[in-house]
Every structure is written in structure tokens, then in C-alpha cells.
Amino acid sequence: MARIPSSLREGAPQDRPTYKDARAHDMRLKPHILLLFLPATMSASSPPIKTDQAKEDLTPPTVSRTVSMASGHHDTATPHHETSKVTTRCLLLMSTVCSGGFLFGYDIGVISGCLIMKDFVLRFGGEQSASGGWELPADTQANITALLGAGTFFGSLLQAPLSDWLGRQKSMILWSLIFVIGAIIQTATETAVAQLMVGRLIAGLSVGALSGLCPLYLGETAPKAIRGMIVSGYQLLIITGIAVSYGIAWASQTAENSSASWRIPIGLQMLWGLILLILVLFLPESPRWRLQNGQIEQAKATMASMRGIALHDSPQGPRGDHAMEAEFAEMEMFIAKEREVFKHSNYVTAYAKCFSLDRQLWRRTLQGMLLQTFQQLNGQNYYYYYGPTFFSSAALALNSFQIQFILGIVSLICTFPALYTIERVGRRNLLLFGNTVCFICAFIVAFVGHYAIAPAGTPQDQITASQKSAGNAFVAFAIIHLAAYSSSIGPVPWVYLSESFPQEVRAKSISLGAAANWFWNFMLSYFSPKLSVQYGTFILLIFGSIVFTSLVFTFLVLPETRGLTVEQVDVMYETGAANRPWRTSKWVPPVGDSNRGVLGAGTGGVTNKTGEKARDDMA
């Protein structure tokens, strides 16, 4: 058994929970990936979960299954069997958050097809390429595409202070309106490429803000019983938005001599933005924001309306059912803890705490930022942004719009295997698998594209059988690359961010990871066209080399966090177990629930004197 550091022993002076505290209150903050995709499998009417029956807690990362430590009560001490209702407001919340996800995905994918449409290219300074297609200058392509990334980066940083000041709902209204304005500016463009770029920048600000604000509002407002179902829709509709944008571009490009070919897909952004704006108008303010601002009764009223329950008067004021009051008490505890931690900090200096030596927070924050960086530089976004341009430069049998649509559908379908594998296989193994496949595919596409496919502009009747086979392999390995990404590297970094940080720094650490993601999204979209012109398909060698670096990083640095609570992750870093990441999948925590199986599978382990399971520390 690993020796518990003196700083964590019972009675040691400290300003955070000890092992004994964590055991006594069973603080289970397990942010499972299943809640990123699947409906919650347990309602509030389910009987209390005993630790020897179901080890995996399906509550979201910001909510525990217990009443707060300050209240001193455990939710399993007295059985309560309230019935959760899916109210009209819950359905409205679901529709709103999912609309935000669809808008996010659609805006990412919509520009790629426009970049090779005849009317779009001729209006904005392009010409017919050597392959017979239509192509903008590399600088123009880079500026049009990258301005969205620049906007999303700054929007993601502006979201937090603005929503803290205005409130979550009012901020969502503001950002939805800004998105519609950006879409109008883009659609109304005649020939001024600068106007199109400004519209992209404005829309990007909104997309970056909403990409963080929608999940934040969800986590603070939705009842636990349906939170997973709503995030399911949000995550899947991001990919759906990308696929739909490809399908619409494929259909509209048939009007090649008309501005409708590109105005239709770009103009539809206004519709998605207006739908989101209208839905948000009918939503209440976040109860957590109200509680932070001293509006206790309004916060409880919102929570009760979302749950379909009535408040009753008591000496302590309006009260809901047991489950609602437990969640409200936890909310109070976390707000008080955040205020204590950041009481002498401003908005900027508060981020320094994410790089504290305490519990290796600096390492965890950097790991999260690097994972997001590797995710962006995997090569998949090159296909998303410049796929039609990339494929139109090769003499392939399929239309480049058709290839792009196939890539979008494959991405959508291959998101589903992650629902199972990320818990069964684990985060590390899934990343090792995904990086290995993407590394191989990137190098194959690079060399086949450079040496084997027909040169640009080759007539179809002059393409040899070997060149056709090479073209098929070229597309096939690009599809496999995206399939591997979507089923592993796509979702895992976000899961790692959600479950790797203690509550008091989680929001800021996650925002740093998201900012790294958007920063490299901008860099990729700006420099890729220029590099592609210079190196052709050999640009995939750059991405492949980065993927190989990510593979080495994952093996040597990244620990396995599957099945661990936030408190157990703290222990893993503090005891040194995380310093041998290749052994962490077998590490059994000495605190709390020792079973790291899937949904309570398996009960192995030795019961210690306190009735908990424990094994020797594998580190």
C-alpha cells in the first residue's frame, strides 16, 4: 500500500478535505464520458446506490451524489424516492443547448465547400486552377477561414467575465444576436472579401463564446436525471452540424453560376442563429448564477420549475424535495469554496492557481492544454476546412463535395463507438490506438498523394488503372484517419479535462484547455493553405509527425483516469502513482471506492478495516 503523505494524514493542518473527509462524505465527482453522450440511466426515483453494488457514479462533474459537507448529511442515510419529471422547460432547455451545438458544428464546416464554388471564387479574386476546378489564392483562403478561428479564441475568453456580469441567459441572448449579425454581414457580401472576413470574425466571437456557455448553462440548470441526455444531443449535434453543412454545400454547388450556390449554405447560419435566439428568450436564468448573486428564492424557483415540483414553505424559507435540496446544498458549498480560494485574486491572477505545485496542478493543466493542441494538429481539421480544395487538386473519380460529405458522415457514425470504448478500454489505450492509426494514415496519404495518384488536371479517360487504385487508397486512408480520430482523439481530451481537476480550479483549467484548442485551430486554418501550396500532400507528414509526438506523450506522460473520483485523481498525483502513467490503469486508490470497473462490474479487492476495498499501490 502506498504511504499516505504526512500532509494528508488525519489531523494534519490543511485547507482541503483529508482522506478521512473524503471517505466520510463519499464525495463522488465522477464526470463519466457516458454523460457526454448517453441519457442518464438512473432517475431520482431509483433506490440509493450502495457502494458494494454499483461503483460507478453517473453524476456530472460539477455535482456530487451527496449533500454538501457543510450540511453533514449523506444522501443514502435516509432513502427518498422522489419522481423526476421531464418538464416542458427541460425539453426547451434540451432544444436550446442542442441548437447551440448544431450551430457550432455547422459554422465550422460551412466554409470548406464554398472555397471551390465557381461564383464564390470569381467574386473574391480567384480563378480556375490547373486541375479544372475553381480556387482562391492561398492567402485569401487562409484569411477567410482563419478569421473564424481568431474570433472563437477571443470569444471563448470573453465568455466567462461577460456571463458572470450579465448572467448566463442574457449572455446567450447577446451572443446569439451577434452570431446572426455576423451571418447577415457574410451573406450580404457582394465582392468585398474584407466584408466577408469581418462577418466571419464576428460569427467566430459568438461561436467561441457559445461553445463554452451552452454546456456551462446546462451544467448549472438542468436536473441531474436528464443532464446526460442533453449533453448527448449537444455533442452529437456538433458533428451533425458539420455533416449537414457538407450535405447542403454538395446540393447547392449545382447552381455553379449563381451566388445562390454559396449564399444558401452561408445564409442558413442566420436561421440557426435565430432559432437559438428565440429559444433562449424563453429560458430562465441559471440558478447557480442567481445563488452567486444572492438571489436564493429565485434560484430555488428555477430549480423547482425545471424538476416539475412545488416549493413548500418552511422556517428556513422555500424548500423543494430531498434531491433538489441536496443539489442546492452542494451548489452552496462549491460557491463558498471558490470564493475562499480566489478571495484575494482578480480575473487574471486567479489563473495562476491552475499552475500551482499543489497536487501537481501545473502538470495537469499543461497536460490538458497539450492534449487540446495535439487534437487540433491531428490533421482532421485540415480535411474539415480544406477537404474540397485538397481533393479537387487530385484527379479522383469522386466529386470533391461527395468526398467531403462522406468524411462528415463517417465522422458522425464513428463518434458512437467511443460511447462504449472510452469506459471499457480506457482513456490512455484509446488515445494510443487513435494516434497509432492516424499516424500511419497520415503518412500513407502523404506518400500516395505525392507519388502515385494522377497529376492535377489529368482527364478521366487518361487515368491509368494503378492511378485509380492509388486514388481510391488516397481517399480510403483519409476516411480511416477521420474515423480513428472521431472514435478516440476527438472526445478523449474533453473527458480528460472534465475529470482531472478539483472543483475550485476546474472551470479555469478547462477554459485554458479550450483556449489552447481554439488558438491552434486559428493557426492551423491560417497557415495550412500556404503550406499546402508549398508542400502539396506532404503537409500530412507534418501532421503525422505531430501525431507521433502525441503518441509518445500519451505513453510517457498521461495517466489513466478512468473510474476515479476527483479526490482519487488528487491522491494519484500526490502519492506519485501518476509518475508512472503506463501503470496507472491498474492503480487502485486507497481512498473511497477502489473498484475502477465499468458501471460497477467487478468487486475484486481486499476489504480494509474501514470496510473499503484496497489493493497494493501499483506505483
C-alpha positions in Angstrom: 0.0 0.0 0.0 1.3 3.5 -0.9 2.3 5.5 2.1 0.0 8.5 2.7 1.9 11.7 2.8 2.1 13.5 6.1 0.3 16.4 4.6 -2.7 14.2 4.1 -2.8 12.4 7.4 -5.7 12.8 9.7 -5.1 15.8 11.9 -2.6 17.4 9.7 -3.2 21.1 9.1 -4.6 21.7 5.7 -7.3 23.7 3.9 -8.9 21.0 1.9 -10.5 17.6 2.7 -8.4 14.8 4.1 -8.6 11.2 3.1 -10.9 10.7 6.1 -13.1 13.6 5.0 -13.4 12.1 1.5 -14.3 8.7 2.9 -16.8 10.1 5.5 -18.6 12.2 2.9 -18.1 9.9 -0.1 -17.5 12.9 -2.4 -18.0 11.3 -5.7 -17.4 13.7 -8.5 -17.0 11.3 -11.4 -17.5 13.0 -14.7 -18.0 9.9 -16.9 -17.8 10.1 -20.6 -21.2 8.4 -20.8 -22.7 11.6 -19.6 -21.1 13.3 -22.6 -23.2 11.1 -24.9 -25.8 8.9 -23.2 -29.1 9.6 -21.4 -28.9 9.2 -17.7 -29.7 5.6 -16.8 -30.9 6.3 -13.3 -33.6 8.7 -12.2 -34.2 10.3 -8.8 -36.8 7.6 -8.1 -34.1 4.9 -8.2 -33.2 3.4 -4.9 -30.0 4.6 -3.3 -26.8 3.1 -4.7 -24.8 1.1 -2.3 -21.1 1.1 -2.7 -20.8 -2.6 -3.0 -23.4 -2.8 -5.7 -22.6 0.0 -8.1 -19.2 1.5 -8.1 -19.6 3.9 -11.0 -21.5 7.2 -10.3 -23.2 8.7 -13.3 -23.4 12.3 -11.9 -21.9 15.1 -13.9 -18.5 16.6 -13.0 -19.8 19.6 -11.1 -22.4 17.7 -9.0 -21.9 15.0 -6.4 -24.4 12.5 -5.1 -24.1 13.7 -1.6 -25.4 16.7 0.4 -22.6 19.1 1.0 -20.0 18.6 3.7 -21.3 21.7 5.3 -24.8 20.1 5.7 -23.2 17.0 7.2 -25.7 14.5 5.7 -25.2 11.7 3.2 -27.9 11.1 0.6 -28.0 7.4 1.4 -28.6 7.9 5.1 -32.4 8.3 4.6 -34.0 6.8 1.5 -36.0 9.2 -0.5 -37.9 8.2 -3.6 -38.8 11.4 -5.5 -40.0 11.1 -9.0 -38.2 13.2 -11.6 -40.3 14.7 -14.3 -39.2 15.8 -17.8 -40.9 19.2 -17.8 -41.7 21.5 -20.7 -38.8 23.7 -19.5 -36.5 20.7 -19.6 -37.4 20.0 -23.2 -36.9 23.7 -24.0 -33.5 23.6 -22.4 -32.6 20.4 -24.4 -33.7 22.0 -27.6 -31.7 25.2 -26.9 -28.5 23.5 -25.9 -28.7 21.1 -28.9 -29.3 24.1 -31.2 -26.1 25.7 -29.9 -24.2 22.5 -30.7 -25.6 22.3 -34.2 -24.8 26.0 -34.8 -21.3 25.4 -33.6 -20.7 22.4 -35.9 -22.4 24.0 -38.9 -20.3 27.1 -38.7 -17.1 25.0 -38.6 -17.9 23.1 -41.8 -19.9 25.5 -44.0 -16.9 27.5 -45.5 -15.0 24.5 -46.8 -17.3 23.8 -49.7 -17.7 27.5 -50.6 -13.9 27.8 -51.2 -14.2 25.9 -54.5 -17.6 27.1 -55.8 -17.3 29.0 -59.1 -19.3 32.0 -58.2 -17.7 32.4 -54.8 -14.2 32.1 -56.2 -14.7 34.5 -59.1 -16.3 37.1 -56.8 -13.4 37.1 -54.3 -10.4 37.1 -56.6 -9.9 33.5 -57.6 -9.6 31.7 -60.9 -9.7 28.3 -62.5 -7.0 26.0 -61.3 -4.8 23.7 -63.4 -7.0 20.8 -62.4 -10.0 22.5 -63.9 -11.6 23.4 -60.6 -12.0 26.9 -59.1 -9.6 28.1 -56.5 -8.9 31.2 -54.4 -5.3 32.4 -53.7 -3.8 30.7 -50.7 -3.7 34.0 -48.7 -7.4 34.7 -49.3 -8.3 31.1 -48.3 -6.3 31.4 -45.2 -7.8 34.8 -44.2 -11.4 33.8 -44.8 -11.0 30.5 -42.9 -8.7 31.7 -40.1 -10.8 34.7 -39.0 -13.4 32.4 -37.6 -10.7 30.7 -35.5 -9.4 34.0 -34.3 -13.0 35.0 -33.3 -13.6 31.8 -31.5 -10.4 32.1 -29.5 -11.2 35.6 -28.2 -14.9 34.7 -27.8 -14.0 31.8 -25.5 -12.0 34.1 -23.3 -14.7 36.9 -23.2 -17.5 34.5 -22.4 -16.6 33.9 -18.7 -16.4 37.6 -17.4 -19.4 38.6 -19.6 -21.6 35.8 -18.4 -20.5 36.4 -14.8 -21.6 40.0 -15.1 -24.8 39.8 -17.2 -25.9 36.3 -16.3 -25.9 33.1 -18.4 -29.3 33.6 -20.2 -28.7 37.2 -21.1 -25.2 36.4 -22.4 -26.6 33.6 -24.6 -29.2 36.1 -26.0 -26.4 38.6 -26.7 -24.1 36.1 -28.3 -26.9 34.6 -30.4 -27.7 38.1 -31.7 -24.1 38.7 -32.5 -23.9 35.5 -34.5 -27.0 36.5 -36.6 -25.3 39.8 -37.3 -22.2 38.1 -38.4 -24.2 35.7 -40.7 -26.0 38.7 -42.2 -22.8 40.5 -43.0 -21.4 37.4 -44.7 -24.5 36.7 -46.7 -24.9 40.3 -47.9 -21.3 40.4 -49.3 -21.1 41.1 -53.0 -17.4 41.3 -53.9 -15.6 42.8 -50.9 -13.6 40.0 -49.3 -12.9 42.2 -46.3 -16.7 42.3 -45.5 -16.8 38.5 -45.6 -13.9 38.3 -43.3 -15.4 40.7 -40.8 -18.6 38.7 -40.8 -16.6 35.5 -40.2 -14.8 37.2 -37.3 -18.0 38.4 -35.7 -19.6 35.0 -36.0 -16.5 33.4 -34.6 -16.7 35.5 -31.5 -20.2 34.2 -30.9 -19.3 30.6 -31.7 -16.3 30.6 -29.3 -18.5 32.1 -26.5 -21.5 29.8 -27.1 -19.3 26.7 -27.3 -18.4 27.2 -23.6 -21.6 29.0 -22.5 -24.1 26.3 -23.6 -22.5 23.5 -21.6 -21.9 25.8 -18.7 -25.6 26.8 -18.6 -26.6 23.2 -19.0 -24.4 22.1 -16.0 -25.8 24.8 -13.8 -29.5 24.5 -14.7 -30.6 21.0 -15.9 -31.7 18.4 -13.3 -29.2 15.5 -12.9 -31.7 13.0 -14.2 -31.6 14.4 -17.8 -28.3 16.2 -17.9 -26.6 13.3 -19.6 -29.3 13.1 -22.2 -29.0 16.8 -23.1 -25.2 16.7 -23.4 -25.7 13.7 -25.6 -27.6 15.8 -28.0 -25.1 18.7 -27.7 -22.1 16.5 -28.6 -23.7 14.6 -31.4 -25.3 17.6 -33.0 -21.9 19.3 -33.2 -20.8 16.5 -35.6 -24.3 16.5 -37.2 -23.9 20.3 -37.9 -20.6 19.6 -39.7 -22.2 16.8 -41.8 -25.3 18.8 -42.6 -23.1 21.7 -43.8 -21.3 19.4 -46.1 -24.6 18.0 -47.5 -26.0 21.4 -48.2 -22.8 22.6 -49.9 -22.9 19.4 -52.1 -26.5 20.2 -53.1 -26.2 24.0 -53.6 -23.0 23.8 -55.7 -25.0 22.6 -58.6 -26.1 26.3 -59.1 -22.5 27.0 -60.1 -23.1 30.2 -62.0 -25.3 31.7 -59.3 -24.5 33.3 -55.9 -27.2 31.0 -54.5 -24.5 28.3 -54.6 -22.8 29.8 -51.6 -25.4 32.3 -50.2 -27.7 29.4 -49.3 -25.3 27.4 -47.1 -23.8 30.6 -45.6 -27.3 32.3 -45.2 -28.7 29.3 -43.4 -26.5 30.4 -40.5 -29.0 33.2 -39.9 -31.8 30.6 -39.5 -29.8 28.5 -36.9 -28.9 31.7 -35.0 -32.5 32.9 -34.9 -33.8 29.6 -33.7 -31.3 29.6 -30.9 -32.1 33.3 -30.1 -35.8 32.6 -29.9 -35.4 29.5 -27.7 -33.1 31.3 -25.3 -35.7 34.0 -24.7 -38.0 31.5 -23.0 -35.3 30.1 -20.7 -34.8 31.1 -17.0 -31.6 32.4 -15.6 -29.1 29.9 -14.2 -29.9 29.0 -10.6 -26.2 28.9 -9.8 -25.7 32.4 -11.1 -28.6 33.6 -9.1 -27.3 31.9 -6.0 -23.8 33.5 -6.5 -25.6 36.9 -6.7 -27.7 36.3 -3.5 -31.0 35.6 -5.3 -31.7 32.5 -3.2 -35.5 32.3 -3.7 -35.3 32.8 -7.5 -32.6 30.1 -7.7 -34.8 27.6 -5.9 -37.8 28.6 -8.0 -35.9 27.9 -11.2 -34.7 24.5 -9.9 -38.2 23.6 -8.9 -39.7 24.5 -12.3 -37.1 22.5 -14.1 -37.9 19.5 -11.9 -41.7 19.9 -12.1 -42.0 20.1 -8.3 -43.7 22.6 -6.0 -41.8 24.5 -3.3 -43.2 24.5 0.2 -42.7 27.0 3.0 -40.5 26.2 6.0 -38.8 28.1 8.8 -35.7 28.2 6.6 -37.7 29.6 3.6 -39.0 27.9 0.4 -37.8 24.3 0.1 -38.1 21.6 -2.6 -37.8 17.8 -2.4 -34.9 16.0 -0.8 -33.0 15.6 -4.1 -33.3 19.3 -5.0 -32.2 20.4 -1.6 -29.2 18.1 -1.7 -28.1 19.6 -5.0 -28.8 23.1 -3.8 -26.6 22.5 -0.7 -23.8 21.2 -2.8 -24.1 24.2 -5.0 -23.7 26.5 -2.0 -20.7 24.5 -0.8 -18.8 24.8 -4.1 -19.6 28.5 -4.4 -18.3 29.1 -0.9 -15.2 27.1 -1.6 -14.5 29.0 -4.9 -14.9 32.3 -3.1 -12.4 31.2 -0.4 -9.8 30.0 -2.9 -10.0 33.1 -5.1 -10.8 35.8 -2.5 -7.5 37.7 -3.0 -7.4 37.2 -6.7 -8.6 39.1 -9.7 -9.8 37.6 -13.0 -6.2 37.4 -14.4 -4.2 36.3 -11.3 -6.8 33.6 -10.5 -5.5 31.6 -13.4 -2.1 31.3 -11.7 -3.6 28.9 -9.3 -4.1 26.4 -12.1 -0.3 26.1 -12.3 0.2 25.6 -8.5 2.7 23.0 -7.3 -0.1 21.7 -5.0 -1.2 18.2 -6.2 0.7 18.8 -9.4 -1.9 21.1 -10.7 0.6 22.7 -13.1 1.2 19.3 -14.7 -2.5 18.6 -15.1 -3.2 22.0 -16.6 -0.3 21.6 -19.1 -1.4 18.1 -19.9 -4.9 19.3 -20.7 -3.6 22.1 -22.9 -1.2 19.8 -24.8 -4.0 17.3 -25.4 -6.1 20.0 -26.9 -3.1 21.1 -29.0 -2.5 17.6 -30.3 -6.2 17.2 -31.0 -6.2 20.2 -33.3 -3.0 19.3 -35.1 -4.0 15.7 -35.7 -4.8 16.6 -39.4 -8.6 16.1 -39.2 -9.3 19.8 -39.3 -7.3 20.2 -42.4 -9.8 17.8 -44.1 -12.7 19.6 -42.5 -11.6 23.1 -43.6 -9.8 22.4 -46.9 -11.0 19.0 -47.9 -12.7 20.0 -51.1 -9.7 22.1 -52.2 -7.4 19.3 -51.2 -9.3 16.6 -53.1 -10.1 18.8 -56.1 -6.3 19.1 -56.7 -6.1 15.3 -57.3 -7.6 13.6 -60.3 -10.1 11.4 -58.4 -13.2 9.7 -59.7 -15.4 11.1 -56.9 -16.5 14.7 -56.8 -14.7 16.6 -54.0 -18.1 17.6 -52.5 -19.1 13.9 -52.4 -15.8 13.0 -50.7 -16.3 15.8 -48.1 -19.9 14.6 -47.4 -18.6 11.0 -46.9 -16.0 12.3 -44.5 -18.7 14.1 -42.5 -21.0 11.1 -42.3 -18.0 8.8 -41.3 -17.1 11.3 -38.5 -20.7 11.2 -37.2 -21.0 7.4 -37.3 -17.6 6.8 -35.7 -18.4 9.0 -32.7 -20.7 6.3 -31.4 -18.0 3.6 -30.7 -16.5 6.0 -28.1 -19.6 5.6 -26.0 -18.5 2.1 -25.2 -14.8 2.0 -25.7 -13.8 5.0 -23.6 -15.0 3.3 -20.4 -14.3 -0.2 -21.4 -10.8 0.4 -22.9 -9.8 3.5 -21.0 -8.6 6.9 -22.0 -4.9 6.1 -22.4 -5.4 3.0 -24.5 -8.0 4.7 -26.7 -5.5 7.6 -27.3 -2.7 5.2 -28.0 -4.8 3.4 -30.6 -6.2 6.5 -32.2 -2.8 8.2 -32.5 -1.2 5.0 -34.0 -3.9 4.7 -36.7 -3.8 8.4 -37.5 0.0 8.4 -37.7 0.0 5.5 -40.2 -2.8 7.0 -42.3 -1.3 10.5 -42.4 2.0 9.1 -43.8 0.2 6.8 -46.3 -2.0 9.7 -47.6 1.1 11.9 -47.9 3.2 9.5 -49.9 0.4 8.0 -52.1 -0.8 11.5 -52.9 2.7 12.7 -53.8 3.9 9.8 -55.8 1.0 7.6 -57.0 -2.1 9.5 -57.9 -2.7 11.1 -61.3 -1.3 14.6 -61.6 -3.7 17.5 -61.3 -5.7 18.2 -64.5 -5.4 14.7 -65.9 -8.5 13.8 -67.9 -10.5 10.9 -66.5 -10.1 8.8 -69.6 -6.3 9.1 -69.3 -6.0 8.0 -65.7 -4.3 4.6 -65.5 -5.6 1.6 -63.5 -2.8 2.0 -61.0 -3.5 5.7 -60.6 -7.2 4.9 -60.0 -6.2 2.4 -57.3 -3.9 4.9 -55.8 -6.7 7.5 -55.8 -9.0 5.0 -54.0 -6.4 4.3 -51.4 -5.8 8.0 -51.0 -9.5 8.6 -50.1 -9.8 5.4 -48.1 -6.9 6.2 -45.7 -8.2 9.8 -45.3 -11.5 8.3 -44.3 -9.8 5.8 -41.9 -7.8 8.7 -40.4 -11.0 10.6 -39.7 -12.8 7.5 -38.4 -9.9 6.8 -35.9 -9.9 10.5 -34.8 -13.7 10.6 -34.2 -13.7 7.4 -32.2 -10.8 8.3 -29.9 -8.8 11.6 -30.2 -11.9 13.7 -30.7 -13.8 13.0 -27.5 -11.0 11.9 -25.0 -9.3 15.3 -24.4 -12.6 16.9 -23.4 -13.2 14.0 -21.0 -9.7 14.2 -19.6 -10.3 17.9 -18.9 -13.6 17.3 -17.2 -12.3 14.7 -14.7 -8.7 15.9 -13.9 -9.1 19.0 -11.8 -10.5 19.7 -8.3 -13.7 21.7 -8.2 -12.2 25.1 -7.2 -10.0 25.3 -10.4 -11.9 23.1 -12.8 -13.7 25.9 -14.7 -10.5 27.9 -15.2 -8.3 24.9 -16.1 -10.9 23.8 -18.7 -11.1 27.3 -20.1 -7.3 27.2 -20.6 -7.6 23.9 -22.4 -10.4 25.3 -24.6 -8.3 28.4 -25.4 -5.4 26.2 -26.5 -7.8 24.3 -28.7 -9.1 27.5 -30.4 -5.6 29.1 -30.7 -4.3 26.1 -32.7 -7.5 26.0 -34.7 -6.7 29.5 -35.8 -3.0 28.8 -36.5 -4.0 25.7 -38.5 -6.6 27.4 -40.6 -4.3 30.3 -41.3 -1.1 28.5 -42.3 -2.4 25.3 -43.9 -3.3 26.7 -47.3 0.2 28.3 -47.7 1.9 25.1 -46.5 -0.3 23.0 -48.8 0.7 25.1 -51.8 4.3 24.7 -51.0 4.3 21.0 -50.0 1.2 19.5 -51.5 0.1 16.3 -49.9 3.4 16.2 -47.9 1.6 18.6 -45.5 0.3 15.4 -44.0 3.9 14.5 -43.0 3.8 17.5 -40.7 0.5 16.3 -39.1 1.8 12.7 -39.0 4.9 13.8 -37.1 2.8 15.7 -34.6 0.6 12.7 -34.1 3.6 10.5 -33.4 4.7 13.1 -30.8 1.3 12.8 -29.3 1.6 9.0 -29.2 4.9 9.3 -27.3 3.4 11.9 -24.9 0.4 9.8 -24.1 2.5 6.7 -23.3 5.2 8.5 -21.2 3.2 11.3 -19.5 -0.6 10.8 -19.4 -2.1 8.7 -16.6 -5.3 6.7 -16.8 -8.2 8.5 -15.0 -11.0 6.0 -15.9 -13.2 5.2 -12.9 -11.6 7.7 -10.5 -13.2 10.5 -8.5 -11.7 13.9 -8.5 -10.4 13.2 -4.9 -8.8 10.0 -6.1 -7.1 11.8 -9.0 -5.6 14.2 -6.4 -4.3 11.2 -4.5 -2.9 9.6 -7.6 -0.8 12.7 -8.3 0.2 13.3 -4.7 1.4 9.8 -4.0 3.5 9.7 -7.1 1.4 7.0 -8.8 0.9 9.3 -11.8 4.6 9.5 -12.3 4.4 6.0 -13.9 1.5 6.6 -16.2 1.8 3.2 -18.0 0.9 1.5 -14.7 -2.0 3.8 -13.6 -4.7 1.7 -15.3 -4.0 -0.9 -12.6 -3.6 1.5 -9.8 -6.2 1.1 -7.0 -6.9 4.2 -4.9 -6.5 3.9 -1.1 -9.4 6.4 -0.7 -13.1 5.8 -1.3 -14.3 3.3 -3.9 -11.5 1.1 -5.1 -13.4 -0.6 -8.0 -12.5 1.0 -11.3 -14.6 -1.3 -13.3 -17.3 -0.3 -15.8 -20.7 0.5 -14.3 -19.9 -1.4 -11.2 -18.6 -4.5 -12.9 -16.2 -6.5 -10.7 -15.8 -6.4 -7.0 -12.2 -7.5 -6.5 -10.0 -6.2 -3.8 -9.3 -6.6 -0.2 -11.5 -5.0 2.4 -9.7 -2.9 4.9 -10.6 -2.1 8.4 -12.9 0.8 7.4 -14.9 -1.5 5.1 -13.3 -0.2 1.9 -11.7 -2.1 -0.9 -8.0 -1.7 -1.4 -5.1 -3.2 -3.2 -1.4 -2.6 -3.2 -0.3 0.6 -4.8 0.9 -0.4 -8.3 3.2 2.5 -8.3 
